[in-house]
């Protein structure tokens, strides 16, 4: 018996059930499914192309986020900015500053969450600093998109536009990296 007969043990009577034409139909159906899936993803991306340019400053319709005093230090809240698909996260840092970022990780688009005083991407253990949105650990290499906030005289908080992405030149400090903290603790224990 030849090697391919052992690898594909179909009897001659069953071979008629699997014709080349049926296999070609199967391949065409799978290809059409992939094409439809890619088309669907492209259509979902399309509304974002007409979005405002962060370099042009504060644009778009302001969104009410409630009262600024409602958020305590170390707490966060989710909100939608441009449309129903534009998930953002509002947080109050431990120093009391209000910050807002897009909730989409810059690595693979997972949802970023605020946990333990830092922004983290649970998909690949990426961490971002809360002050500027810069990545400090993991695979993300670009900062999060920041949302401009405005506190009105009545105490209400509004998301009013997008901020330009920060650069390393205008970054005065980086947040503490969890891995660096662990290394420092190990070195202190050894000493």
CORLIN-V295991 format. One line per field, one symbol per residue. phi: phi as a letter, one per 30 degrees, with the letter a starting at -180 (. if undefined). burial: I if it has 24 or more other C-alpha atoms within 12 Angstrom, else O. Layout:
# CORLIN-V295991
phi->???
burial->???
This chain:
# CORLIN-V295991
phi->.ddddddbdcdedddddbdddddddddddddddddddddddddddeddddddddddjdbjddbdcjddddcdeicbbcaccdadccdbbcbcdddjdcbbbddcdddbidddbcbiibcbcddbhcbbdddbiddbajddccdddccdcbcdedjdcbdclccdddcddccdacdddeddddddddddddd
burial->OOOOOOOOOOOOOOOOOOOOOOOOOOOOOOOOOOOOOOOOOOOOOOOOOOOOOOOOOOOOOIIOIOOIOOIOOIIIIIIIIIOOOIIIIIIIIOOOOIIIIIIIIIIOOOIIIIOOIIIIIIOOIIIIIIIIIIIIIIOIOIIIIIIIIIOOOOOOIIIIIIIIIOOOOOOOOIIOIIOOOOOOOOOOOOO
